[in-house]
Amino acid sequence: MIAFLKISWDWISNPTLLKIVSNPYLLFVVGLILLIKGGDWFVDGASGIAQKFHVPEILIGATVVSIGTTLPEVMVSAGAAFRGNSGIAYGNALGSIVCNTALIAALTIAIRPSKADRKPLILPVTFFFLAAAVYVGVAYVTKDFNRGVGILLLAMFVVYMVLTVRQAIRGNRATASTENAADKPAEASAGEPAEASEEKTAEPEKSEETSGSRALWFLLFLLVLGAALIAVGADLLVDNAEIIASRFGVPDSVIALTVVALGTSLPELVTAITSLVKGHSSLSLGNIIGANLFNLVLVSGAAITIRPFGLPCEKSLFGINSSLLVDIPVVLLVMIILTVPTLRRGKLVRAQGVALLATYAAFIGFQIFSALCL
C-alpha cells in the first residue's frame, strides 16, 4: 500500500505532468468547455423543473433560457470585478454584444434569411436601447461606473423580467382562449364524436409528459452541477486570460473584447447553429437580443455593483480613449443594423448579415491592430 501511494505521488508530482496541467492555454480551453457544458446543464435542469410545474414554454424561453445562456458572461465579469480587473469586467459585456450580433446572428441571417415576428421584439429592443443610453451617458460624461449605476442597471433587469413574464402569461392565455373558441364551432360543424376530440387533445399531453419525464431530483442535480461548472469555468477563464494577456503584453480589455467574449458567447452560437440546421434561423433572434440586453443590465450591473470602476483606458486613438471611439459605437451600430430594419419590415434580409459580418471583421481587425501598434 505504501509503495502504491509512493508511486502515485511520484506520478502526480512529475514536473512534466505538472507543467502540462498548469499550462494557461490548456486551462483556458478547459474553462471554456466547463462554461459551455455548465450552461447547457443549467438550462436543461431549469427548463425541466419549469415543465414539471407546468410553467408555459414561452415563459421558459423568455426567462430561463436567456439567463442561462448569459450566465457565462455573468460569472466571468463578476469574477473579474471581484479581482479588481475592470478591463475584463468592462470589455466582456461589450465584446459579447458585438460577437452575438455581428458574428452569431449575422451568420444565420447571411446563410438563411427569414421572417421575424415584430411584436415579441419590441420590449427587449426598447429596454436594450434604454440601458445603452444609461451606459453611454456614464461612459461619455462621468466615466465613472459607480455602485449607483450598477444598481440602476440591475433594477432595469428586474423590471424587464417582470414585464416579460406578464407579457408571456397574457399571450399564453390569449392563445389558449383563441384555440378553445376555434375548437367549439369546428366540433359542431364537423359532427365529430367526443372520443375523436379527446384523442386529438391527448397528443400534446403525451409530448409534455415526455419532455418532463426526468425525475425532479435529477433536474435539481443538473441545475446545481451546471451552476458549479459555470463558476469553476469562469474562474479558470478569467485567471488564464489574464496570464495569456500579460505574456503577450495585450491589454485585458482587448482579450475580453475578443477571445473571452467569443468564448462566453458559445451557448448563443450553439443555439443559432441548431436553429439553422433545423431550418428555423429566426428562432435564435429573440435569444440574441435578450442576451445582449442581459449583457448590459445583468452582466455589467452585477460587475459594477460588486466593485465599481472607472472607464478603462488601456488604449487610445488620436489621444482619446478608443473605447469611446470604437467599442461603444460599434455596439450601438450592430444593434441598429440588426433591429431597426427587422422591426420595420418584419423580416431579416441577407444584406443585414453581410453588413454585420463586415463590421465584425473590421472590429476584430482594429482590436488586433490596437494590441500590436497602439
Summary of the structure (lengths in Angstrom):
residues: 374
radius of gyration: 23.5
end to end distance: 59.6
largest distance: 85.0
contacts: 1296
relative contact order: 0.20
helix: 84%
strand: 3%
